Amino acid sequence: MDLKTPLYDCHIDSHGKMVPFAGYLLPVQYKSGVITEHMAVRSKAGLFDVSHMGEVIIKGKDALDNVQMLVTNDCSRMSDGQVRYSPMCNEEGGVVDDVLIYRISEDEYLIVVNASNRHKDVEWMRSHIFGEVELSDISDDMALIALQGPLSEEILTKISDASQLPTKYYTFKENVNVSGISCMVSKTGYTGEGGYELCCRNEDAVRLWELLLVAGAEDGLIPCGLGARDTLRLEAGMPLYGHEMDDNISPIEAGLGFAVKLNKENFIGKQGIIDRGTPTKTRVGLRITGRGIARENCPVFIGDQEIGRTTSGTHSPYLGYPIAMALIDVDKSAIGTELLVDVRGRKITAEIVELPFYKR
Amino acid sequence: MSKIFYAKSHEWVEFLDDTTARVGISDYAQSELGDLVFVSLPEEGDEVAVGESFADVESVKAVSNVYSPVSGTVKAVNENLLDQPELVNSDAMDAWFIEVENISDKADLLTEEEYKKLIEE
């Protein structure tokens, strides 16, 4: 049976079209539709229920050493209140998940993981932790709400003290008082816009959601579903687990080399990544120039030669044309290269373009 | 009496005479699909057959087939939909996809009342 987030009733009240996703019933869109929701985030602000995401605490004297072993990025020089993105790899150098690491203190870290991988991740972490450390999955107690878009700060400061809010991208503050609700607020997101993610206890979620919607109503804030979340992250060129990477794709192939620190003493998957050598595939952005929309898993050709597959694709509401990401042969991946994408048996033209498709 | 009927697969068909009809998708179908961003259509002279897909409609999220409620020859296609697929969202009953002539067969069609009952279930 599908689970409900604490905001389920709010979604129903707002005419959310509910679909099962990662074990939860979540709105794919509300009454206004994916395009309107998408454009609200680009021009004003949108509110997302991302409570399905998983939250894991790693705490204890050896917390940092454990985090360093689990993820590919280097967390050794993080300071309290910083957030870092990292893939977490298996021994073979494939990606178990991509996660956000929040440093609460020297010996306590919060790891935010993909909903679809939560149980796999917790099991993976549990079987690899060592020394004096405690791991707890607090996902079921916490709600996560993303406020995204250029007016996010204006909206949030109506119901909280600006001096309590994080100011720099990829930082967070604990115990922020949002109209009496204690939240952990981070300046993070998955849309390519500025904004915040607010983590609160389940029992406060409905009130926080409603407070935010009321505060932002005059600014054009609307609730947004999974549909807009996906089109926004795609325009922003952000990878999604299960699409641009998985257990068999290395973070280097997925274009996440910036978050893989091979000069770090050791981490799970380091040898695997080294053994794979220089990757033969790489992630690129495609602009579809023919008629049609390439979704995931469409074969990509130059002439008759298959050179890879699309990993995600959609119609870009902001740009007004279809876009896709693809994993293709490195030696065919130059910007401007013209390709063919097989969309349900029909080959349509496409061109390799720079990622991200959209930059604010 | 209304000449508009519906297929269970959510297309509408409006008979212009005994062997000619226009075909589109229902308002319920467009609202379920969400914002349409791409429509593919057959060409004039193509044959369509009952229950076979003759067009694709793509929303931001997904692609769906449109099935023909009649068998016959495509007499005309509504090319406006190629550039403005959103016309289907704004008025599904006005946004016809194809006009079919020489109709030789039709699906089990529902009256508007029967169709309304179907989508309420």
Chai-1 contact restraints between the chains, C-beta under 6 A:
chainA,res_idxA,chainB,res_idxB,connection_type,confidence,min_distance_angstrom,max_distance_angstrom,comment,restraint_id
A,Q29,B,G34,contact,1.0,0.0,6.0,A-B,restraint_1
A,G33,B,G34,contact,1.0,0.0,6.0,A-B,restraint_2
A,G33,B,D35,contact,1.0,0.0,6.0,A-B,restraint_3
A,V34,B,G34,contact,1.0,0.0,6.0,A-B,restraint_4
A,V34,B,D35,contact,1.0,0.0,6.0,A-B,restraint_5
A,V34,B,V60,contact,1.0,0.0,6.0,A-B,restraint_6
A,I35,B,D35,contact,1.0,0.0,6.0,A-B,restraint_7
A,G227,B,V60,contact,1.0,0.0,6.0,A-B,restraint_8
A,G227,B,K61,contact,1.0,0.0,6.0,A-B,restraint_9
A,T231,B,V60,contact,1.0,0.0,6.0,A-B,restraint_10
A,I293,B,F38,contact,1.0,0.0,6.0,A-B,restraint_11
A,I293,B,E58,contact,1.0,0.0,6.0,A-B,restraint_12
A,H315,B,V37,contact,1.0,0.0,6.0,A-B,restraint_13
A,H315,B,V60,contact,1.0,0.0,6.0,A-B,restraint_14
